[in-house]
Amino acid sequence: MAKTSRSPRNKRTTTRKGSTRTRTRAAVHAKKKQVVKPASSRGVLRRDALGFALKAMLKKKGGRTDIEIQDAPKSHHSLMTEVPLHERAGYPLVRDKGSVDPATWRSLDGKEIIVDFSRHAWLPDTWGQGVKSTKPKSFKKTNTGGTYTVMVSPEGKVFYHRKAAEEFYGQPFSLELGFNGQVRTAKLQGQEAIQVARASIKDINAKGEIKTDADSMLFGLLKPSEKKFLVSKNKFHFCIISARRATQASGIRDLFMIQSQFVEAGVEPVWYVDEQSLKDYKKLGLNAVVGGKLTPARNKALQDAQKMGKICVQASDDISAWEYRVGKKATDRSDDACNEAYEAAKRLILSPVAAAQFILAKMRGSEEKPKLGGVYMLGSCARTFFGDEFMSKHFILGDFFVVDVDNKVRFDEEMTLKEDYDFTASHIKEYGSVLRCQRMTLRVKHYDNSGGACTNRDGKGKEEQKNIAILKRKWPRAIRDHHTRKNEVILSWPSNNDAEGLETPLPRSRPQKSERKSRKKVMKVAMKRTRSSKPRAVRKSAKTVDRVELPCSPNAKMVVTGKVAKCAGINARLKKVNGKRVYEVVGKVQYKSPKGPRMYNCSDLRYDQTFGYLTLKAR
């Protein structure tokens, strides 16, 4: 039987009958098979996609068998090799005379150093950043490592740690020193993000830059009667709504990502930002104006477009791609059939200008003549392949929409979130319809953004609930809670168009089980109490319109029909509420009943409306 001893540390001596063999651990690892895990779908649109592909390539080239290597998608590898060194973030911004060429960077042990796709925020303009492979660990097995990010001075000296690099430089590195590098990094990474998104749409291994498809391919889908409504890009006012995103590297990256797509299409958008952010946006070379907070900025963009007599196009500041799918309908409603039709469909990469022109032509060519048009609200439109390609009474996403010239609707400035739900409902109410392209989608990110409307959200969802309450108050028969997603709603327009509940009383919602149990307990206790001879006092905690779910619009006018009730208390309250708005009455108007003074509440409103004592009229 073989005996094993450990001496020295990195050697293993194996003794057998008549023979002795000594070998190092490095030799053991050399005989192991390299483990490379296939690319994960989660990494397709990651921020450092090309940098991740670069590190995966170095790990595989290094022959590392002691680590598990997560590979990058083939499209990323192809894009990574196509990007020249001087167009990478790690390349020096300024090349001093006599400085070492980054293409020849080498470590002391002769290992190749490749220019990185990212850059430290504090690195000076004359320095560069690269990535090198590391040696196998002969004493420890690990699933991490394989590469090391280094800093390279103009003289070609390699540094692994910031402190040593600062000592060589002669002063501490700072964000001020690295600002220009971060701006360039943001521009380059913005372009990379666009290319990665387009490659994932086409699902190809790109060779060279991926451009948008020809506009004629999209416009060919229009009917002859719709093509006459195609207008030039000069007729549009392109606006990007943003705020507080021009000071962080991730935010700057997104700003240049969306800006470059408009510039590529031949237009320069106007950025509507808050006053505090104006200087930061202008410093980046963007055409920025003061718009205020979210909804005031949106309204200013609408007003500016109307003054110029142009169509208003509003976009969010984090769109990496516009996509359109053209194909046959699914054979049935099942997910398998829809997914099959979705995958088989032809994929078009659009410019924002072409997308706006297409939506406007569809709007003006429609019999209903809507004034608002937009895209499908999810990143995948697979489930739309069994239905119609265009919808007229569905939610229009605020990330990208088109508003025609003679539109009169404005955003409700009381709202800080979910303002696009209210804007859609207002348009359907005013003009009878909107137009949503079910097969046109966006590649965007929302909740993890820095700055913008995301700063209005809080961990407990109080701001979300506040805005949901406003939506339900204004559109009680069109807005309902999402059945699976917390703090989200669904816009479902009623068939009789009575979204405000002026003509159709809402059914009383059934209480939850916990509420029913608590009510029963209260009733049992109340039955045991003796009646008091004292007059009943008015409850101080009577709920106002802001604290209840109304059966109608709070702006509805309450008009008495003239029908006389047998109860004197009902007649008394009808006199007090006649001609007033719902929000002026519920929880605020007090009247005398046979049992004493009472506050007019939602149950009184439902009763009076149901039995024909009063009607509700529109605002």
C-alpha positions in Angstrom: 0.0 0.0 0.0 1.3 3.5 -0.9 2.5 5.8 1.8 2.4 9.6 1.4 4.5 12.2 3.3 4.5 16.0 3.0 8.0 17.3 2.8 8.7 19.9 1.6 5.4 21.9 1.6 4.7 22.0 -2.1 5.8 18.4 -2.8 4.2 15.1 -2.4 6.3 11.9 -2.1 4.6 8.6 -2.9 6.4 5.4 -2.0 5.5 2.1 -3.5 7.2 -1.4 -3.4 10.6 -1.1 -5.0 10.0 2.6 -6.3 9.8 6.2 -5.1 8.2 9.0 -7.0 8.2 12.7 -6.2 6.0 15.3 -8.0 4.9 18.9 -7.3 1.3 20.0 -6.9 1.7 22.2 -10.0 2.3 19.0 -12.0 -0.8 17.5 -10.6 -2.9 20.5 -11.6 -1.3 20.5 -15.1 -2.9 17.1 -15.8 -6.3 18.2 -14.7 -8.9 19.2 -17.2 -9.8 22.9 -17.5 -13.4 23.5 -16.3 -15.2 26.2 -18.4 -18.9 26.8 -17.5 -21.1 27.9 -20.5 -22.2 31.5 -20.8 -25.1 32.5 -18.5 -28.1 34.4 -19.8 -27.7 36.7 -16.8 -24.5 38.1 -18.2 -25.8 39.1 -21.6 -26.6 42.7 -20.7 -24.2 43.2 -17.7 -22.5 46.5 -17.4 -19.0 45.2 -17.8 -19.9 42.7 -20.5 -16.8 43.1 -22.7 -14.5 43.4 -19.7 -16.0 40.1 -18.4 -15.3 38.5 -21.8 -11.7 39.8 -21.7 -11.1 38.2 -18.3 -12.7 34.9 -19.4 -10.4 34.8 -22.4 -7.3 35.4 -20.3 -8.3 32.7 -17.8 -8.7 30.2 -20.7 -5.4 31.2 -22.3 -3.7 30.9 -19.0 -4.6 27.2 -18.8 -6.0 27.5 -15.3 -7.2 24.2 -14.0 -7.4 25.1 -10.3 -10.4 27.4 -10.9 -13.8 27.2 -12.4 -14.1 29.6 -15.4 -17.5 31.3 -16.2 -17.4 31.9 -20.0 -18.9 34.9 -21.7 -21.4 34.7 -24.7 -19.8 34.2 -28.1 -21.2 37.6 -29.3 -19.3 39.3 -26.4 -16.0 37.6 -27.3 -16.4 38.7 -30.9 -17.2 42.3 -30.0 -14.4 42.4 -27.5 -11.8 41.4 -30.1 -13.2 44.0 -32.5 -12.7 47.0 -30.2 -9.3 48.7 -30.9 -7.0 49.3 -27.9 -7.2 53.1 -28.1 -11.1 52.9 -27.9 -10.9 51.1 -24.5 -11.4 52.9 -21.2 -8.0 51.6 -19.8 -6.0 53.3 -22.6 -4.2 56.5 -21.5 -6.1 59.7 -22.4 -2.8 61.5 -23.0 0.3 59.7 -24.4 3.5 61.4 -23.2 6.4 61.7 -25.6 8.5 58.5 -25.2 5.8 56.7 -23.2 5.5 52.9 -23.6 3.0 51.7 -26.2 0.1 50.0 -24.4 0.2 47.3 -27.1 3.5 46.1 -25.6 2.7 46.3 -21.9 4.3 43.4 -20.0 4.7 42.5 -16.3 8.1 41.9 -14.7 7.7 38.1 -15.3 7.0 38.7 -19.0 3.2 38.2 -18.9 1.1 40.1 -21.4 -1.0 42.9 -20.1 -4.1 43.8 -22.2 -5.8 47.2 -22.1 -8.9 47.0 -19.9 -12.5 48.0 -20.7 -12.9 49.9 -17.4 -10.9 52.4 -15.5 -10.4 53.5 -11.9 -12.2 56.7 -11.2 -9.1 58.3 -9.7 -6.5 57.3 -12.3 -4.6 60.2 -14.0 -5.0 60.9 -17.7 -1.4 59.8 -18.6 -1.8 56.4 -16.9 -3.4 53.2 -18.2 -5.2 50.2 -16.8 -4.8 46.6 -17.9 -5.6 43.0 -17.1 -3.2 40.1 -16.8 -3.6 36.4 -16.1 -2.2 35.0 -12.8 -0.4 31.8 -12.0 -2.1 28.8 -10.7 -2.2 28.5 -6.9 -0.2 25.4 -6.0 -1.3 25.1 -2.4 -5.0 26.0 -2.6 -7.9 25.2 -4.8 -10.4 28.1 -5.5 -13.3 29.1 -7.7 -12.2 32.7 -7.9 -9.3 34.7 -9.3 -7.4 34.0 -12.6 -6.8 37.6 -13.5 -5.4 40.7 -11.9 -6.2 44.4 -12.8 -3.1 46.5 -12.8 -2.1 50.2 -13.3 0.6 51.1 -15.8 2.6 54.3 -15.7 3.7 56.2 -18.8 7.1 54.6 -18.4 5.5 51.1 -18.5 6.0 50.4 -14.8 3.3 48.0 -13.5 1.6 48.6 -10.1 -0.7 46.2 -8.3 -1.8 48.5 -5.5 -2.9 52.2 -5.4 -0.6 53.2 -2.6 2.6 52.1 -4.4 1.4 53.8 -7.6 0.7 57.1 -5.7 4.2 57.0 -4.2 5.7 56.6 -7.7 3.5 59.4 -9.1 4.5 61.8 -6.3 1.0 62.7 -5.1 -2.3 61.0 -4.1 -4.7 60.1 -6.8 -8.1 61.8 -6.7 -11.4 62.0 -8.4 -10.5 65.4 -9.9 -7.4 63.8 -11.6 -9.6 61.0 -13.0 -12.6 63.0 -14.1 -11.7 63.2 -17.8 -11.0 59.5 -17.7 -14.4 58.8 -16.3 -16.2 60.9 -18.9 -14.4 59.1 -21.7 -15.0 55.7 -20.0 -18.7 56.6 -19.8 -18.8 57.4 -23.5 -17.0 54.2 -24.5 -19.0 52.0 -22.2 -22.2 53.6 -23.5 -21.2 52.6 -27.0 -20.3 49.1 -25.8 -23.7 48.8 -24.0 -25.5 49.7 -27.3 -23.4 47.1 -29.2 -24.0 44.4 -26.6 -27.8 45.1 -26.6 -27.9 45.0 -30.4 -25.9 41.8 -30.5 -28.2 40.1 -28.0 -31.3 41.2 -30.1 -29.8 39.8 -33.3 -28.4 36.8 -31.4 -25.3 36.8 -33.6 -21.5 36.8 -33.3 -20.9 40.4 -34.5 -17.9 41.3 -36.7 -17.6 45.0 -36.6 -20.1 47.6 -35.4 -23.8 46.6 -35.4 -25.9 49.4 -37.0 -29.6 49.9 -36.9 -31.6 48.3 -39.6 -32.7 50.5 -42.6 -35.8 52.6 -41.9 -37.4 51.3 -45.0 -37.6 47.8 -43.4 -39.8 49.3 -40.7 -41.8 51.7 -42.9 -42.6 48.8 -45.2 -44.9 47.5 -42.6 -47.2 50.5 -42.9 -50.3 50.5 -45.0 -50.3 52.8 -48.1 -52.9 55.0 -46.3 -50.5 55.3 -43.3 -47.3 56.0 -45.3 -48.5 59.4 -46.3 -48.3 60.4 -42.7 -44.6 59.8 -42.5 -42.9 63.1 -41.6 -39.3 64.2 -41.5 -37.3 64.2 -38.3 -37.3 68.0 -38.3 -41.0 68.0 -37.4 -40.2 66.3 -34.0 -39.1 67.8 -30.7 -37.0 65.0 -29.1 -36.8 65.3 -25.3 -35.0 63.3 -22.7 -36.3 63.6 -19.1 -33.5 63.2 -16.6 -32.1 64.5 -13.3 -29.2 64.0 -10.9 -27.4 61.4 -13.0 -24.5 63.5 -14.4 -22.1 63.1 -11.4 -21.8 59.3 -11.1 -19.9 57.1 -13.5 -22.8 54.7 -14.0 -25.2 57.6 -14.7 -22.9 59.3 -17.1 -22.5 56.0 -19.0 -26.3 55.8 -19.5 -26.6 59.5 -20.5 -24.0 59.0 -23.3 -25.6 55.7 -24.2 -29.0 57.3 -25.1 -27.4 60.5 -26.4 -25.3 58.7 -29.0 -28.3 56.8 -30.4 -30.1 60.1 -31.1 -27.0 61.6 -32.6 -26.5 58.5 -34.7 -30.0 59.0 -36.1 -29.1 62.6 -37.0 -30.8 64.6 -34.3 -29.7 66.3 -31.0 -32.2 65.8 -28.2 -33.0 68.4 -25.5 -32.4 67.3 -21.9 -35.0 68.5 -19.4 -33.4 68.4 -15.9 -33.8 70.0 -12.5 -32.1 73.3 -11.8 -29.5 71.8 -9.4 -28.3 69.4 -12.1 -28.1 71.8 -15.0 -24.4 72.7 -14.7 -23.4 69.0 -14.5 -25.3 68.1 -17.7 -23.9 71.1 -19.6 -20.4 70.2 -18.4 -20.8 66.9 -20.3 -21.7 68.8 -23.5 -25.4 68.0 -23.5 -28.1 70.4 -24.7 -29.8 70.8 -21.3 -32.5 73.1 -20.0 -34.2 73.5 -16.7 -37.4 71.5 -16.6 -37.9 71.0 -12.9 -39.0 67.7 -11.2 -40.4 64.8 -13.1 -43.9 65.9 -14.1 -43.1 69.6 -14.4 -40.3 68.7 -16.8 -42.6 66.5 -18.8 -45.1 69.3 -19.1 -42.5 71.8 -20.1 -41.3 69.5 -22.9 -44.9 69.3 -24.1 -45.4 73.1 -23.9 -42.1 73.8 -25.8 -43.1 71.3 -28.5 -46.5 72.9 -28.9 -45.0 76.4 -29.1 -42.7 75.3 -32.0 -45.6 73.4 -33.7 -43.8 70.1 -33.4 -44.6 66.5 -32.3 -43.3 65.9 -28.9 -41.2 62.7 -28.3 -40.2 62.0 -24.8 -37.6 59.3 -23.8 -36.1 58.1 -20.5 -32.3 58.3 -19.9 -31.5 54.6 -19.8 -32.6 53.1 -23.1 -29.9 50.9 -24.8 -32.0 49.7 -27.8 -35.3 49.9 -29.7 -36.5 46.6 -31.1 -39.4 45.5 -33.4 -40.4 41.9 -34.1 -42.1 41.0 -37.4 -43.7 37.5 -37.8 -46.7 35.3 -37.9 -49.2 35.0 -35.1 -49.0 32.2 -32.6 -51.3 29.2 -33.3 -52.8 29.4 -29.8 -52.6 31.4 -26.6 -50.2 29.1 -24.8 -46.8 30.3 -23.7 -45.0 27.6 -25.8 -46.8 28.7 -29.0 -46.2 32.4 -28.3 -42.6 31.8 -27.5 -42.2 29.8 -30.7 -43.7 32.6 -32.8 -41.6 35.2 -31.0 -38.3 33.4 -31.7 -39.2 32.8 -35.3 -40.0 36.5 -35.9 -37.7 38.7 -37.8 -35.8 41.1 -35.4 -35.3 44.8 -36.4 -33.1 47.2 -34.5 -34.6 50.7 -34.7 -33.3 54.2 -34.3 -35.4 56.4 -31.9 -36.2 58.6 -34.8 -37.6 55.8 -37.0 -39.5 54.4 -34.0 -41.2 57.9 -33.5 -42.0 58.3 -37.2 -43.6 54.8 -37.3 -45.7 55.4 -34.3 -46.9 58.8 -35.5 -47.9 57.4 -38.9 -49.9 54.7 -37.2 -51.6 57.3 -35.0 -52.6 59.6 -37.8 -53.6 56.8 -40.1 -55.9 55.3 -37.4 -59.7 55.9 -37.6 -59.8 56.8 -33.9 -57.1 59.5 -34.4 -55.3 59.1 -31.0 -53.0 61.8 -29.8 -50.7 59.5 -27.7 -48.7 56.5 -28.9 -46.0 54.3 -27.4 -44.4 50.9 -27.1 -45.1 47.6 -25.3 -44.3 47.9 -21.6 -42.1 44.8 -21.2 -38.8 43.8 -22.6 -40.2 40.7 -24.3 -43.4 40.9 -26.4 -43.7 37.1 -26.8 -47.2 37.0 -25.3 -48.5 39.6 -27.7 -48.1 37.2 -30.7 -51.5 35.7 -30.2 -53.3 39.1 -30.1 -53.5 42.2 -32.3 -50.3 44.1 -33.2 -51.8 47.5 -32.0 -54.0 48.3 -29.0 -56.1 51.4 -28.4 -57.0 51.4 -24.7 -53.9 50.1 -23.0 -51.2 51.6 -20.8 -48.5 53.7 -22.6 -45.1 53.4 -21.0 -43.5 56.7 -20.0 -40.0 55.6 -21.2 -40.8 56.4 -24.8 -43.9 57.9 -26.3 -45.1 60.3 -29.0 -47.6 63.1 -28.5 -49.2 64.8 -31.5 -49.1 68.6 -32.0 -52.7 69.5 -31.1 -52.8 67.6 -27.8 -54.3 69.3 -24.8 -53.6 66.8 -22.0 -50.9 67.5 -19.4 -49.3 65.5 -16.6 -50.7 65.8 -13.1 -48.0 67.6 -11.2 -49.3 66.2 -7.9 -47.8 62.8 -8.9 -44.2 61.9 -8.4 -44.3 58.3 -9.7 -46.6 56.3 -12.1 -47.5 59.6 -13.8 -47.6 57.7 -17.2 -50.7 55.7 -16.0 -52.6 58.9 -15.3 -51.4 60.5 -18.6 -52.7 57.4 -20.5 -56.0 57.4 -18.7 -56.4 61.2 -19.3 -55.8 60.7 -23.1 -58.3 57.9 -23.4 -60.9 60.0 -21.6 -60.2 63.0 -23.7 -59.7 61.5 -27.1 -61.2 58.1 -26.9 -58.1 56.0 -27.5 -54.3 55.8 -27.6 -52.0 53.6 -29.8 -49.7 51.0 -28.4 -47.3 49.1 -30.7 -47.4 45.6 -29.2 -44.3 44.4 -31.1 -42.1 47.4 -30.4 -40.0 47.1 -27.2 -37.2 48.8 -25.4 -34.1 47.6 -23.6 -34.2 49.7 -20.4 -33.3 49.6 -16.7 -35.4 51.2 -14.0 -35.4 50.4 -10.3 -31.6 50.2 -9.9 -30.8 53.5 -11.5 -29.0 56.3 -9.6 -30.8 59.6 -9.6 -34.0 60.5 -11.6 -37.4 59.3 -10.5 -35.8 56.4 -8.6 -34.8 58.8 -5.8 -38.6 59.3 -5.2 -38.9 55.6 -4.2 -38.4 54.5 -0.7 -37.7 51.1 0.8 -41.2 50.8 2.4 -43.0 51.8 -0.7 -44.8 54.8 0.9 -44.3 57.0 -2.1 -45.5 54.3 -4.4 -48.7 53.8 -2.3 -49.3 57.6 -2.2 -49.3 57.8 -6.0 -51.4 54.6 -6.4 -54.0 56.2 -4.0 -54.1 59.2 -6.3 -54.7 57.0 -9.4 -57.5 55.1 -7.7 -59.1 58.3 -6.6 -59.1 59.7 -10.1 -59.8 56.5 -12.0 -61.5 54.1 -9.6 -62.9 51.8 -12.4 -59.7 51.7 -14.5 -56.9 51.2 -11.9 -56.5 48.1 -9.8 -53.7 46.5 -7.8 -51.4 44.1 -9.6 -52.1 40.5 -8.5 -48.5 39.5 -8.1 -46.2 42.5 -8.0 -46.2 44.7 -4.9 -46.7 48.4 -5.3 -47.7 48.0 -9.0 -51.0 48.6 -10.7 -52.9 47.5 -13.8 -54.7 49.9 -16.2 -57.9 48.1 -17.4 -60.2 50.6 -19.2 -63.9 49.8 -18.6 -66.0 48.9 -21.6 -68.5 51.7 -21.0 -65.7 54.2 -20.7 -66.9 55.2 -17.2 -63.4 55.1 -15.7 -64.2 57.8 -13.1 -67.3 55.9 -11.8 -69.7 58.8 -12.5 -72.4 56.5 -14.0 -71.5 53.1 -12.6 -71.3 52.6 -8.8 -68.5 50.4 -7.7 -69.4 47.1 -6.0 -68.5 47.1 -2.3 -65.2 45.2 -2.0 -65.4 42.1 0.2 -63.2 42.5 3.3 -60.3 40.1 3.9 -60.7 37.1 6.2 -58.8 38.8 9.0 -61.1 41.8 8.7 -64.2 39.7 8.8 -63.0 37.9 12.0 -62.3 41.2 13.7 -65.7 42.6 12.7 -67.5 39.6 14.2 -65.7 40.1 17.5 -66.6 43.7 17.6 -70.3 42.9 16.9 -70.4 40.4 19.8 -69.0 42.9 22.2 -71.4 45.6 21.0 -74.4 43.3 21.6 -73.5 43.0 25.2 -73.5 46.7 25.8 -76.5 48.6 27.0 -77.9 51.5 25.0 -77.0 54.9 26.3 -79.5 57.7 26.5 -76.8 60.3 25.6 -76.9 61.6 21.9 -74.3 60.0 19.7 -71.2 62.1 19.1 -69.6 62.6 15.7 -66.6 60.4 15.1 -63.5 62.5 15.0 -61.7 59.9 12.9 -64.1 60.0 10.0 -62.2 59.1 6.8 -61.8 61.8 4.1 -61.3 61.1 0.4 -57.6 60.8 0.8 -58.0 57.8 3.2 -60.7 55.7 1.5 -61.3 54.0 -1.9 -64.1 56.0 -3.4 -66.8 54.5 -5.6 -66.4 57.4 -8.1 -64.2 60.3 -9.0 -63.6 62.8 -6.2 -64.2 65.6 -8.6 -67.7 64.4 -9.5 -70.5 66.9 -8.8 -73.3 65.6 -6.5 -76.8 66.6 -7.7 -80.0 65.8 -5.9 -82.7 64.1 -8.1 -85.7 65.5 -6.2 -86.8 62.1 -4.8 -88.0 62.5 -1.2 -86.9 59.9 1.4 -89.1 58.7 4.3 -86.2 59.3 6.7 -85.7 62.9 7.7 -82.0 62.3 8.2 -81.5 61.4 4.5 -83.4 64.5 3.4 -81.3 66.6 5.7 -78.0 65.4 4.3 -79.2 65.7 0.7 -79.7 69.4 1.2 -76.2 69.8 2.5 -74.4 67.9 -0.2 -76.4 69.2 -3.2 -74.2 70.9 -5.8 -70.9 70.1 -4.1 -68.0 67.9 -5.2 -67.4 64.5 -3.7 -64.0 65.5 -2.2 -65.7 68.5 -0.5 -68.3 66.2 1.2 -67.0 62.8 2.2 -65.5 63.0 5.7 -66.1 66.7 5.9 -69.9 67.5 5.8 -71.8 67.0 9.1 -75.6 66.5 9.2 -78.3 65.7 11.8 -79.9 62.2 11.8 -82.6 60.8 14.2 -79.8 59.1 16.1 -77.8 62.3 16.4 -75.1 64.2 14.5 -73.2 62.2 11.8 -70.5 62.7 9.2 -71.2 62.0 5.6 -69.2 59.0 4.5 -68.8 56.6 1.5 -71.6 54.3 2.7 -74.0 57.3 2.6 -72.8 58.2 -0.9 -73.4 54.6 -2.1 -76.8 54.5 -0.6 -78.0 57.8 -2.0 -76.7 57.0 -5.4 -78.1 53.4 -5.4 -81.6 54.4 -4.4 -81.8 57.3 -6.7 -81.7 60.2 -4.3 -78.7 61.8 -6.1 -76.7 61.5 -9.3 -73.1 62.2 -10.1 -72.1 64.5 -12.9 -68.8 64.9 -14.7 -66.3 67.5 -13.8 
